[in-house]
Structures are given as C-alpha cells and as structure tokens.
Amino acid sequence: MKIAADVLVAVVALLHVGFLVLEMFLWTKPVGRRVFGLPADFMAASASLAANQGLYNGFLAAGLAWGLLLGPAGFGVKVFFLSCVLVAGGFGAATAKRSILWIQAMPAAVALAAVWLARP
C-alpha cells in the first residue's frame, strides 16, 4: 500500500508541475488559451496573476516531492501538502470552475486517503 500511496502522491506532484508550466509559461500561448478557454485579452491582462498562481502550484509540488524524499518520516509533510491541495482544489471549484474539483481536489483526496491508510 505504501508504494501505491507514494505513486499517487507523485502523480499529484506532477499534476502541479504541469499546472506551474501552464500558468507560468503557456498562459497566453495557444495551448494555454485552449486549456483554460478564456478570451485572449483577459489572458494577456491576467498573465502576471496566472504566473503567481503557477508559482504556488510549484511550491505544492515541491512540498509533495519533499515528503516523498523523506520516506516514512515524510508522512506529516505529505498529509500537510495534500491537505493544502485539497483545500485549494475545493476553493477553486467553488469560486472559479467546477472541473477543478475533479482535476485537482479529487486526485489529492485519493492520494491523501492512500497515504493515511499506508501510514507508518
């Protein structure tokens, strides 16, 4: 169960690296416009805000990677950062776009449950 939990944590971390790339580097590019489906003028005007948000997603990914690198001692770190992702996903789903619940919060919830079940 520990290996499955760590794989799920790694998946959530990789998702957040992907969010970082989308929000920091691809926000105003065609792929960013396609993924987020927002008007080009809005995306140009909000690029610095998106980059800031991408940086935060990078910190979440780094925290999850840190928890994985700590091995069994990383239980609390993984729980903390997965909880942060879950709260951020829930807030995003409530305030921005409901699909964030499935893209961000659900993977975090599944990984959190697995980490909890595999706890040392």
Wavefront OBJ file of the C-alpha trace (Angstrom):
o trace
v 0.000 0.000 0.000
v 2.903 2.363 0.688
v 4.132 2.118 -2.909
v 0.640 2.874 -4.253
v 0.335 5.836 -1.882
v 3.712 7.204 -2.976
v 2.782 6.783 -6.640
v -0.439 8.723 -6.046
v 1.467 11.488 -4.237
v 3.906 11.639 -7.149
v 1.003 11.924 -9.605
v -0.427 14.878 -7.658
v 3.029 16.490 -7.578
v 3.432 16.017 -11.342
v -0.029 17.494 -11.941
v 1.082 20.588 -10.052
v 4.291 20.833 -12.044
v 2.038 20.753 -15.112
v -0.157 23.499 -13.645
v 3.003 25.539 -12.994
v 4.081 25.202 -16.624
v 0.618 26.054 -17.950
v 0.156 29.085 -15.713
v 3.685 30.486 -15.750
v 4.853 29.773 -19.291
v 1.913 28.790 -21.506
v -0.865 31.048 -20.175
v -1.004 33.312 -23.243
v 0.091 30.675 -25.756
v -2.407 28.697 -27.874
v -2.237 25.659 -25.572
v -2.962 27.840 -22.524
v -5.894 29.509 -24.246
v -7.228 26.079 -25.282
v -6.869 24.556 -21.795
v -8.418 27.462 -19.909
v -10.859 28.626 -22.582
v -10.617 32.291 -21.678
v -10.593 35.283 -24.028
v -7.115 36.219 -25.282
v -7.381 39.804 -23.987
v -8.284 38.576 -20.488
v -5.400 36.119 -20.529
v -2.935 38.819 -21.590
v -4.170 41.140 -18.847
v -4.010 38.416 -16.176
v -0.685 36.815 -17.150
v 1.171 38.055 -14.062
v -1.596 36.770 -11.787
v -1.517 33.390 -13.521
v 2.274 33.232 -13.151
v 1.917 33.915 -9.436
v -0.655 31.141 -9.164
v 1.656 28.824 -11.098
v 4.456 29.541 -8.660
v 2.208 28.500 -5.764
v 1.421 25.271 -7.598
v 5.159 24.718 -7.879
v 5.512 25.099 -4.118
v 2.815 22.452 -3.626
v 4.671 20.108 -5.974
v 7.951 20.784 -4.141
v 6.352 20.056 -0.782
v 4.960 16.762 -2.038
v 8.352 15.812 -3.510
v 9.974 16.689 -0.183
v 7.528 14.424 1.625
v 8.350 11.591 -0.764
v 12.103 12.105 -0.322
v 11.763 11.879 3.462
v 10.456 8.327 3.182
v 8.478 7.154 6.253
v 9.417 10.372 8.077
v 7.568 12.345 5.376
v 4.095 11.217 6.436
v 3.207 14.548 8.055
v 4.667 16.564 5.192
v 2.653 14.593 2.620
v -0.533 14.935 4.690
v 0.008 18.681 5.059
v 0.677 19.382 1.375
v -2.073 17.046 0.135
v -4.468 18.815 2.503
v -3.355 22.161 1.052
v -4.008 20.854 -2.468
v -7.416 19.535 -1.406
v -8.425 22.874 0.124
v -7.119 24.817 -2.890
v -8.993 22.489 -5.258
v -12.202 22.816 -3.279
v -11.898 26.588 -3.189
v -11.126 26.734 -6.899
v -14.131 24.535 -7.682
v -16.394 26.744 -5.571
v -15.132 30.068 -6.891
v -13.682 29.571 -10.370
v -14.583 26.382 -12.240
v -16.270 23.208 -11.038
v -13.928 20.967 -13.051
v -11.113 21.925 -10.650
v -12.810 19.591 -8.170
v -12.040 16.611 -10.425
v -8.691 17.793 -11.796
v -7.080 18.987 -8.562
v -9.089 18.120 -5.448
v -10.094 14.537 -6.275
v -6.566 13.274 -7.017
v -5.392 14.914 -3.778
v -8.223 13.307 -1.803
v -7.430 9.860 -3.209
v -3.703 10.291 -2.518
v -4.429 11.601 0.995
v -6.609 8.578 1.763
v -3.901 6.242 0.454
v -1.169 7.979 2.479
v -3.334 7.789 5.581
v -4.051 4.076 5.047
v -0.333 3.364 4.479
v 0.858 5.435 7.432
v 3.863 4.103 9.346
l 1 2 3 4 5 6 7 8 9 10 11 12 13 14 15 16 17 18 19 20 21 22 23 24 25 26 27 28 29 30 31 32 33 34 35 36 37 38 39 40 41 42 43 44 45 46 47 48 49 50 51 52 53 54 55 56 57 58 59 60 61 62 63 64 65 66 67 68 69 70 71 72 73 74 75 76 77 78 79 80 81 82 83 84 85 86 87 88 89 90 91 92 93 94 95 96 97 98 99 100 101 102 103 104 105 106 107 108 109 110 111 112 113 114 115 116 117 118 119 120
